[in-house]
Amino acid sequence: ASRKRPALKYWFYAGGKESEKMLPDMERMAGITRLSKNAAIQIETDLSGKHQESAWATYFHHFLAFLEQRMAALSGQ
C-alpha cells in the first residue's frame, strides 16, 4: 500500500528594511516553492523589520508555532 506523502511546509520571513531586494527576493522564492503541488507556504513580512536579531526575535515565536503544528501533524500519521 502506498502512503500519501505529507505536504512540505515552508515558512518565510523578511523585513522590509533588511535590504532593497529582500522582500522581492523572498516573494520570488515563495513563488518558486508554490510550483510544488505538495507544498504549504506561510509568509510573514515586517515592512519596518531590519537585518538584526531584535527584529527576527519578534517573529521567532510565529516560527515555533508553525513548527509545533508541523510536528503535531507528523506525529499523528
Salt bridges, closest charged atoms under 4 A:
GLU18 OE1 - HIS51 ND1 2.95
ASP25 OD1 - ARG28 NH2 2.32
GLU44 OE1 - HIS62 ND1 2.60
